[in-house]
Amino acid sequence: MEFKSGIEPTEKYCSMETMNGALKLVRDVMLAKKGETVVVTCDSSGDRRVAEAIGDAAYAIGAKPIVLYYPTPAKTFASEMPAHMAAATANADVWIEIAYATVMHSQTWRDAMEKGCRYINLTGMDVMMLVNCIERIDYDMVVELGRHFQEILGKANKVEVKNSSGTNLVAYNQGRKIRLSGEKATKKGYPIMLAGQVSWCPIEETINGTVVFDAAVFPPAQLGIIKEPIALEIEKGVIQSISGGREAKIFETWLKSFNDPNMFRLAHYSLGFNPGVNAPTGRIVEDERIFGCIEFGFGSQGKQIMGKCWSAASHTDGVTLNPTILLDGSVFEENGIYKDPKAVEICKKMNIPGY
């Protein structure tokens, strides 16, 4: 039984499944080999059970694990680790990050990428995220679905996104490439994410309309699962206005606090399709992979997105549920259910409800 609060009732909750998930992560996703150095980083807000299980799994396959714990930084994005620990990540073969305040896009992270580290961002991963999103899913089949989405989206030009909460967004890809972030660690110096996500950015100046977050937003840290929709009016890829209730005001105040116009730029679209996530949890790595959702990022746009690429003071992600997506006028997804024939076939094989 999973408790909706996300807090497991005992210290050893799902301990066997956790160990199996950690082994699957280290061996089958990160492709760690005997003799390689596997560094696990976890801040004081992270789940030490997961960090220790990953370290144990790395040791079990003959790798050399290093598990690092440190205080949670105040900055939740592109935060820096203590300098004496950064030396370990800079020389790692494999780096698995589960810290709540992610180091991704920091100088420490860039140094490790430049040296060819195989890195995965699993920000805030706790026991149930590991069990639901890695241990219990057919990882290879989720990657296969992602490859198909990468192909079909890469062929599309006009992308229309709508949903019952009021989202109504139109943009044009014009040949932009699609990133499968949730894949296996086959490339050195190339960061990957948890399975169940493809990301891209249409030509930024062609993005116009309304985005409504109706599931989750993070950061700011005061949000997470949201109670009221947050509506963003977008013109040429930039937020013009934000409306909604109390949470919309928190979000707007947070964006403005950086005094950085790049925080209002739409950085990416992402499709979520991890079978282990069917509702918001308040943990953004899961929330942006709710099966059938679409997620939008604002702020920094990394080069992995293959868009214009720019820096901003921070980055935020918001989730939109049950979208209807049209690609060049053809229905790709309707109310959160994929209509593309090959996608339907793969979903049936994975026993996804509704297929």
N, C-alpha and C positions, 0 to 999 in steps of 0.2 A: 504493500500500500504506500502511495506517495502522499505526503501531507502537503496541502495547498500552500501552507506557509513557507514551504521550502526548507523547514528545519526538521532534520531527522531525529527520531525519538531516542536513539541510543548512539553511543560513540562507535559501535561496530555495525551500524546500520548498513545492510547490503555489502558487507565486507568481502564476501566471495565474488560478487558481481563487480565490485570496485577493483579487485585485483585482476580479474579477467579483462576488464575494460582498460586498465592501465597497461597490461601486457599487449593488448590489441593496438593501443595507441603507440607504444614504443616500437614494437616489432613490425606491425602491419601498416601503420600510417606514416610514422616518421622513418621507417626502414632502417632503424639503428642496427649496427653490426657489432659483433664481438670486437672488443678493443677500442671502440669509439667512445669519446667523452660525451656524456649526456648531462646537460645542466638543466635543472628544474628550478624556476624562480617563483617564489610565493611571498607576498607581503603579509602583514599581520591580520589583514582582512580576508585572506584566502583560506581555503580548506586544507589544513595540514594533512588530513587523512589521504587526500588525493595526491598531494606532493610526495608523501612518503610511499604510497603505493606505486607511483611512477618510478621513483628511485629504486624501489625493490624490484620492479619489473625489469628495469635496465640492468640491474646487477644479475638477475636471473638469466638473461641472455648473453652474459659475458661482457657487457659494456661497462664503462667506468662512470658511475653516477656521481653527481655533485648536486646536493639539494641546498638551496640558499633561501634563508628567511630574513626579512628585514621589515622595519616599521612602515606602515602605509603612508605614502606621501600625500600631501594635501592636494596636489595636482593629479587628476585622474586620467589624463591623456598625455602621452609623450613625457611621462615623469622619468626622472633619472634615478638609477640605483646608486647605492653607496659605491664610491670609486673602487674600493678594494674588492668588491664583488664583480664589478664590470669587467675586470681582467679575465674572470672565468668565462663569461659569456663570449668575450672577444676571441677566445681560443677553443670554443666548443665546436664539436662536430654537429651536435643536435642541441637545440635550445627549446624547451617546452615552458612557456610562460602561463601561469595560472593566477598571477597577482591581480588583485582587484583594480589597482591603479596601474594601467598598462604602460610599459616602457616603449611600446611601438612608436616609431618616428622620432625617438630621442637620439642623441648622439651615441649613447651606448648601443642602441639598437642598430644604428647605421654602421657603426664600427664592426659589429658582428656580421652584418649582411655583406659588407665589403670583403671580409675575410672568408666568405663562403659557408657560413653557418646555415644549417637547415633548421628553420624556425617555425613554430606554430603559436598563434595567439589564441589562448583559451581563457581570456580574462574572466576571473570570478568563478571558474569551474569548481563546483562542489560535487559531492558524491552522486547526487541524482542526475546532474547534468552529464557526468561521465557515464553513468549507467544507461540513461535513456538515449543519449545522443551518440554514443560510440559503442558500448557493449551490446546493446540490444538491437542494433540496426544492421542491415546488410550494407556495409560501408561501400563495397565495390559497386553495388547497384545504385546507391545514391550518387556516386561519382559518375556512373554511366548516365543517369538522368541529367546531371549537370553538364556533361559533354554534349548531350542532345540539345539542351537549352542554349548552350554556347553557340552551337551551330545554327539553330533556327533564329535566334536573336541577331546573330551576325549577318544574316541574309536580309533582315528587315530594315526598312527605312523609317516609315512613319510609325510611331509608338503612341497609342492612346491608352490612358489608365483612368478608370472610373471606379467608384464604389458607392454604396448606399449612404455613407457618411458625408458625401459631398465632394470627394476627390474627382477632379476632372482636368486632366493634364495631357497636353499634346507636345510631342517633341520629334525630332528627326535624327536618326543615327548617322546617316550619310557616310557609311563605311566604318564607323567606329568599331573597334574590336571589343570583344566580350571576355571578361576575366572569370575563369572558374577558380575561385579562391579556395573552395572546399575540396581539395584534391590530396594526393599523397606527396610526400616530400622527396620528389625525384630530382630536384634541382638544387644546387648549392647557391646560397645567397639569395634565394627567392622565398619570401615569406608566404606561408599558407595559413588558412583558417579552418575552423571546424567544418565538416562536410555539410552540404545542404545550402549552398549559396553560390550564385553567379552575380557578378557586378559589372557595371559599365556606366558611362555617362554619354548620353546623346550630345550632339553639338550644343554647347551650353546656351548660345544665343537663341536657339530654337525652342527652348523649354518655356512653355507658357501655360497658365491655368491655376488650378487650386490643388494643393496637397492637404489632405486631412489625416493627421495622426489620430488613430482611434484605439490603439492597443497599448503602446509603450513608447517612452522616450528616455534616452540617457546619453550623456549627462544633460542637464544638471542633476546632481545627486538627490535633490529633493523629489524628483519625479520617479521614473520607473514605470510600473503599471499606472496608466492614467484613468481617471474617473470620467473626464469630460473631453470631447474631441478638441484638438488644437488645429485650427485652419490657417494655412499659409497661402497667401496670394503671391504667385510667382510670375515675374515678367523678365524675359530674356535670361532665365536661369538664376535670378536674384530675388530674394524675399522682399516684397514691397510692403506687406502688412501682415499682422498676426492677430487672430481673433479667437474668442472662446471664453472660458471662465478663468478661475483662479490659476489653474495650471498653465494656461496659455500666457498669462501675465508673468508667471515664474520663468517660463521658457524665454519670453521676449526680454525680460530683464537680464537674464543670464547671457543671452547673445549680445546685448548692448554693452554689458559690463566690460567686454574686451576692447571696446573702442576700435574695432577692426572690421572694416567693411567686408573682408573676405569671409567672415563668419556667416554672412547672409547668402553666400553663394551655394547653389546646389552642387554637391560634389559627386554624387553617384546615385544610381538606381541599383537595387539588389533584389533578386527573387529569393525567397526562403522556401526550402523544401527538405528539412530534416524530419524523417518520420517519427522521431522521438519527441517532437514538440508540437502540441496541438492547441495550446493556449498560452497567453502571456504568463511569465513567471516573475518578472521584475529583474531578471538577469539578461542583459542586452544581447549577449552572445547567443543565448537561446531564443530570445524574442524575435531577433531579426532572421531566424530560421524557422519560425512557425510555418508548418506545411501549408503552402498556397498563398502566403502573404507576399507583400512587396514592401521594401524598406527604402527610405531615402536618407542620404547623409548630407550634412551641411558643414562647411568649414574647410579644413585642409583637404586637398585632393592629391593623394600620392601618385607617383608615376606608374604604379601597378594598374591603376584604373585606365591608363592610356588615353586620358583626356588632355586638357590644357596643362594640368599640373600646376598647383600653386600652394603656398604655405599660408596658414592662418594660425591664430592664437590657440585654437583648439578644434575639436570636431565633435559632432553630435549625430545620433541616428534616431529616427522615428519610424514606427511600424504602422502600416495600413493593412487592415484585414479584408478578406473576401473581395479582392479586386476583380474587375473585368478588364482584361488587357486585349487590345486589338493590335495586330501587327499588319500594317498595310491594308487595313480594313477587314482582315479575317480574324475571327475570334480564336485567340490562343488560350485564354482562360476566362471563365465566366463565374462570377460570384465565388471565387476561390477554388474552383474546380477546373483542372486543365482539360481542354477540349482537343488539343493536338493529339492525333491518333497514336503516335509512338510514345508520347508521354503517358497517355492513358494505359497503354500496354505495360509499360514499366511500373506504373503505379499499381496495376492489378497484380503483378508479380510480387510486389512488396506488401500486398494485402492492405493497402491504404483505404480507410473507410471512405465510402462514396464512389469507389471505382469497382 
